[in-house]
């Protein structure tokens, strides 16, 4: 392996920016990756040490400076040593006031207990017997 450079899609995968090389390729070909402020659309483009990558993901923008390369994809600890993160900090989250729980139920409302179900069964059984008796007399 040439230790001076590496394919961009492999480096993004090794650095754990994306989960698969196919996703890295799609990200690059979609125009979401820039190398030193120049848009790159070829997954096989070479990336060198010291270059700055700007990766636009659906949830955030990453700015990474390439520090090192590896032969194989490793753990997250190994991957974090491949780059220096220059990304801007995420915007502060809006403080939301505490809201009431979405689903509240009054005591006694909702699903009947086993005791309630038995009482309902007795009631419907009595009603069914009375109705049967009513129709038999005619």
Number of C-alpha atoms within 10 A of each C-alpha: 8 7 11 11 15 21 14 24 26 25 27 25 21 25 25 19 17 18 12 15 17 14 15 23 20 16 20 24 15 12 14 18 26 17 20 13 11 10 15 19 17 17 20 14 15 15 20 20 16 14 14 21 25 20 21 16 13 7 6 12 16 18 20 19 21 20 15 20 24 17 12 10 15 14 11 11 9 13 20 17 14 21 20 15 14 13 14 10 9 8 6 6 6 6 6 6 6 6 6 7 6 6 5 7 8 6 6 8 7 8 8 11 10 9 9 11 12 12 12 13 12 12 12 12 12 12 12 12 11 12 11 11 11 10 8 8 6 5
